[in-house]
C-alpha cells in the first residue's frame, strides 16, 4: 500500500490499482485522477476536509465509489445531492481492499462560540491512523504510521507533541498544515519529529505530492 500526501488534510491510499481518498477539501488541489477509487472517507463536515466539487470529481471518475462519514457529513453532503454512508466510532468496514476502523466521535473545540461537530478518526489496514480534527487515541492499536495535525485554529503545538508522545507511532508525518507559513511548517515539523523520536519512531516531513510505502 502506498500513501500520497496532498495539500492540507487530503490523503490518497493505493493498493493493487485500487484507491481510497481521505479528506480532499478546499485547500487540496482539485482531484483530477480518481479512476479506480473504491471509497472516500470524510472525517467531518468542515470544508477544509471536503467540498461537493471534490467529491463529484472523484465520483464522476469512479461512480461505484462509496463515501463514508459521520452524521454531520451525511447531512451536509446530502444537501448537495451526494449520498454518504454513515460511520460511527467503533465501526469496522471493508472498503474494497482497505479495512477501515473508526474512532473518536467529536471535533476538537475551536472556541466556546463555535459548535462542536462530529468527527471520526480512521485506521486504514491496521497501518495508518488519521485522527481528523481531534486528539482521539485509537485505544488498543499499535500505530505504525500516524498523520499528525501540525496547525489549526483548534490546536497548539504542545497538544500535537503530547498526542504523539501518547500514541508512540513507529512513523509519523504532518498533516493539516496549510494554515501555517513556511517558517511555521518547519517549526511544527521539528516539534513533531522530536516527539516521534522519543518513542523510537521515525518522522517523515512529507510535502504535497510526496509518497510513502506502507
N, C-alpha and C positions, 0 to 999 in steps of 0.2 A: 504494500500500500504506500502511496506517495501523497504527501501533503504539499500543497502550494498555498502560500500566503498571498492574499490580496490586500488592498488598502483597507485600513481600519479593522473592522471585525470580520471581513469576508475570508472564508477558507474554502478550499477545494480538496477533497479526498478522492483518489483514483486507485482502482484495482481492476485488473483484467478488462480494461476498456469501459468499466462502469464508473459513474461519477456520483458524488454526494457533495452538494454545496451547503455551506453553513453561513448564515447571516450576511448575505450580499446587500448592503444598504446604500444610502445616498452618497457616502464618501468612497464607495468602491467603484472602480472603473466599470462601465457598463459591460455586462457579461455578453460576449459575442460567440463563444464556443461552448455549447452546452449539450451537444449530441451525446447520447449515452447516459444521461442523468437519470438516476433511479429515484432520488429523493432530494428534498431541500429541508433543512432544519432551521427554523427561525426561533431564536431563544426568547424574544419578547417583541412587543409591538412598536418600539421606538424606531423612527425612520432611518437612523444611522445603522440599523440592523436589517431592515428590509424596506423595499418600496414595491408598489404594484408593477412598476416598469421593469424592475429587475426580475421579478417572478415571471412576468409574462414572457420576457426574453427566453428564460430557461424553459418554460412550459411550451412555448412555440417550437423550440428545438426538440423537446422530449415530452410529448403530450401525456405520456403514461406516468411521468414522474409524480410522486406523492409529496405534498408539502406537509410538514409536521410543525406544530407549535402549541403553546399553551392557550388557554381560553381567550386571553386578550388578543392574540394573533388571529384566532379563529374568527372573532368578531370583526376586527379591523380589516382583514383580508376579505371577509365575506361582503363587507360594504363596497369593496372594489370588484366584486364578482369573481373572487378567486377562492376555491374550496381548500380548506386546511383541515387536516386530521388532527384532532386534539390529542396532546400527550400531557401527562402529569408526572410529578416526581414519583419514582418507584416503578414507572412503566418500563418495559423492555420490549423491543420490536426488532424484526429483521427487515431491513430496507435493502432488498437485493442482497449483495454480498457484504453489507455493512450491518453488523449487530449494533444496536443503539440502546443505551440505558440512560434514563433521565433522573436528575437530582435537583435539589434546591426548592424552588417554588415562588420566591419573591425577589424582585429587583432591589438592589441596594438603595438606601434612602438618599435622595438628592437634596431635598430640603423639605421642611415640615409643610410648606405650602403646596408641594407637588405630590400628587397621588402616587403611591407605590403600586406598580403593576406586576402582573405575573411574569415570571422568568424561570426558565429551566436551563440547567447545565446539562451537557450531553457528553457521554462517554462513548467513543467510537471504537468498535472492535477491541475493547478492553485495552486500548493503547493510548489514544488521545483523549484528554479531558479538557473541555472548554466550558467555563462556568457562566458564559454570558455576562450580564452586568450584575454580578454578585460575587460573594466570597463563599459560596456553598462548597463545602468539602464533600467529595464522594466517599462517604464512610465505607470502610471495608475494602477499598480499592488501592492497590499499589500502582500509582500513576507512573506510566512510562514517560509520556510527553504531556506537559501542561502548557496551555495557552494562557499567558498571564496578562491581564489588563494593565496597561502601562500609564494611561492618563485618561481622566474623565471628570466631569463635574461632581460625580458621586464618590470620588476616592482621593486619597493622598498616598504618596509612595510608601509610607510606613505600613499601610494596610496591605499593599501588594507584597512587600517584603515579608510581613508576618504570615501572609497566606502561603507563600512559597515555603517558608520555614515549617509551616504546619503540614502541608501536603507532602513535602520531600520528594519531588519528582526526580526521575532519573535524567530527564531532559526538560528544557523549557525554552519558550520563545515569547516575544512580546506581541500583544495584540491591542486593539482599541487605542491606537496611538496617534490618530490623525488630528487630534485636538492639541498636539504638542508641536513646538518648534523643533528644528533640527537639534538645537542645543538641549531642549527638553527631552527628546528621544534618547540622546546619548546619556544624559544623566539617569533617566529611568532604566536604561539597559544596564548601566553599571551597577545600580542597586539590585536589580533582579538577578543579575549574574552572581553577585555576592551571595544573595540569599540561596540561590540554587546550589552554589558550591558548598555551602555549609552542610548540606545533606549529602554531599558526594556526587551531585548531579552536574550536568554539562549544559551550558547556556548557548543558544544559537540566536544571534542578532539578525533574524530574518527580515529582509526588506520586501516590499511588494514585488511579486514575481519570483521570489526565491522558493525553492522546493527542498524537501527533506524526506528521505526514505524512512519509513517506519517499520 
